[in-house]
Amino acid sequence: MSTIAIFASVTPEDFVTDIRPRNTPAVLKGAISAWPVVNLGQQSDEALVDYLKKHDNGELAGVYLGAPEIRGNFFYGANTRSENFRHGPAPIAMALDRLMAARTDENPQSIYVQSVPIKTHMPGFADENRLDLLPEVEPRIWIGNQTVTRAHYDLNHNIACVVAGRRRFHLFPPEQLTNLYPGPFDRTIGGVPVSMVDVENPDLERYPQFAEAQKTMLTAELEAGDAIYIPYGWWHQVHSLSRFNVLVNYWWDDAPKAAAGGYEALFHAILALRDMPEGHQALWKTLFDYYVFTGGEDPLAHLAAGDKGSLGPLTPELTARIRAFLRKGLA
């Protein structure tokens, strides 16, 4: 892949029938250009800040602060047991004031208000600025200056809407995980593993496999009023390019609620299978591909319903029986 699809005047029907089935990122040009908050931002940063403050109810939000020398690149420090930033709760209004004051600094402090639920912090905002593509999904707001969110994946679909400023997105399909050198699972930057590679300045001597990931990379630069659809599990590095940036995003997953968590299954597999001899692993990989990663097919279609047993459809009774089996095995 080398180009990213661009769609304009997208309706909810277009999104469901034309965009979602592709399962690749797509730019939704002008998707939120009619939002009042976007129009205010195009008038001036001050008008936008006044609007945000009007809706802000004073609830504390998570704010990241970094020294000027990090240039907005929030990451690990000297090693992966330290960070190059501070993080803690603060009023959104205070962060907005600091962002306004920092606009004229040649090398400002890095400031980022991350992933704030709009419903709990800015009542009324979502009613005035609605994304008709996802009317039932609760939005979050991100506010900062020129910052970099390192490449990571989310276990959700995502529509990210640029309210103010410009943003550049670099995207990679999920199967590029092995070429993106994921960082620590237990000591993350923002709650999810991030790539150890800065995709705009890669060290190919240290991370040579990233050259393969580069071949699949999609890049999109968005202006205020634009949005981007990022499918479930796609890696993305995000650069906020303006001295004042605001983004609203919508995370959702419309898959049926699973009876257990995927990460729990991963950890169980690590306990049970990762250290087996290679020949043993080959067998279990075949079994997983056959019974778990079925692509929607029924691997036991050749058996009568009564013969499918513990590998059959997950009824409440079977779910309870499997849970009891797992508890017994981990006791």
WOKA-V816151 format. One record per run of one state. SS is the DSSP state (@ for helix, = for strand, . for the rest). FROM is the first residue (numbers start at 1). LEN is the number of residues. If there is no record, write none. Layout:
ss->[SS,SS]
from->[FROM,FROM]
len->[LEN,LEN]
This chain:
ss->[.,=,.,@,.,=,.,@,.,@,.,=,.,@,.,=,.,=,.,=,.,=,@,.,=,@,.,@,.,@,.,=,.,=,.,=,.,=,.,@,.,=,.,=,.,@,.,=,.,=,.,=,.,=,.,@,.,@,.,@,.,@,.,@,.]
from->[1,5,9,12,23,26,30,36,44,45,56,60,67,68,71,73,74,76,77,83,84,85,92,103,110,118,122,125,129,132,135,139,145,148,153,157,165,167,173,174,180,182,183,194,196,210,215,218,223,227,231,235,241,245,253,262,273,278,292,305,308,309,312,316,331]
len->[4,4,3,11,3,4,6,8,1,11,4,7,1,3,2,1,2,1,6,1,1,7,11,7,8,4,3,4,3,3,4,6,3,5,4,8,2,6,1,6,2,1,11,2,14,5,3,5,4,4,4,6,4,8,9,11,5,14,13,3,1,3,4,15,1]
